[in-house]
């Protein structure tokens, strides 16, 4: 395990250094637009002063990574700064590259026709256009960091099932996922989001994993905040991949076990009934529906602590069943073909990459779709099984959300007529 953690640390350092080199490469190119538009003698000092400050901070963070004890908020700041610097400059590059292709063509044509072979100068208009276009993602990223990460929204779905027990027609579920309490820095705004969940008055609240980024201590100061979560029939939870402490260097194996045990205690102190490959049931008028919860199960390199057979073992063959499973990959890999029918699976994990474009009824897109085909919203199967992937309540690494706001899901179960 120590070797694995060392390798993970080295990989993280390599990634930071690679990103640093990438940012530097685009920095030199994007600078061409700035010096063309802003001809002041102060331009290079300001531009490269910011770059040098960023490099120093990045190198410092890389060195801290070797200890495994870097403050996660500083890492989040580094990621946010990198994205804020790199993305607009990537956008700047596109018009400049097109212009350079044209300039090179003009230069080549002149050389072939024995005209003076002087490279045409950059046109100020193209550089102004590049800077103007780049301002759009710049503003979006700033908004995502400043406001977007706490821009909670409720998304409602009504799901119909043929075999839903009559007594549970209209049963409501409030789902949240991926709290990542170690990233929070505003009690008032987080409390506002928690109040939004409670005000739904749902029959049950379900949390689908990742309470912390790395260690149980991150959640300590948020116990009283999440104690406010309430459902008429309780609040239920599972663990996500970040909850096991696999991405953190603990002094010993015992410390890692103690950390996980403490996290389980925190779930209880928050009023959550933590399901560890286990099940519960709700009863109305002599009829029941069942809730199962598995520990994290993901495709490699994510761990597979979950045991679906064990979680479903106490559930009758023909029972209406809701499953909590953090990683949506589990649905395609095991859940949908299991011999016991799981009617509704609730997952999270993807965060919608905290970046995307969504216009209800028109477009839903995020780069995360290339990693997870099922990454946000509802995914019904022809046989009536349904997966729902929540976009996440919190945020991780990048300290913001751009176009992919934190989600509180309200699901109403209905008996399908006819």
Buried (B, 14 or more C-beta within 10 A) or exposed (E): EEEEBEEBBEEBBEEBEEBBEEBEEBBEBBBBBBBBBBEEEEBEEEBBEEBEEBBEBBEEBBEBBBEBEBEBBEBBBBBBBBBBBBBBBBBBBEBBEEBBEEBEEBBEEBEEEEEEEEEBEBEEEBBBBBBEBBEEBBEBBBBBBEEBBBBBEEBEBEBBBEEBBEBBBEBBBBBBBBBBBBBBEEEEBBBEBBEBBBEBEBBBBBBBBBBBBBBBBBBEEBBEBBBEBBBEBBBBBBBBBBBBBBBBBBEEEEEBEBBBEBBBEBBEBBBBBBBBBBBBBBEBEEEBBBBBBBBBBBEEEBBBBBBBEBBBEEBEEEBBBBBBBBBBBBBBBBBBEBEBBBBBBBBBBBBBBBBBEBEEEEEBBBEBBEEBEBBBBBBEEEEBBBBBBBBBBBBBBBBBBBBBBBBBBBBBBBBEEE
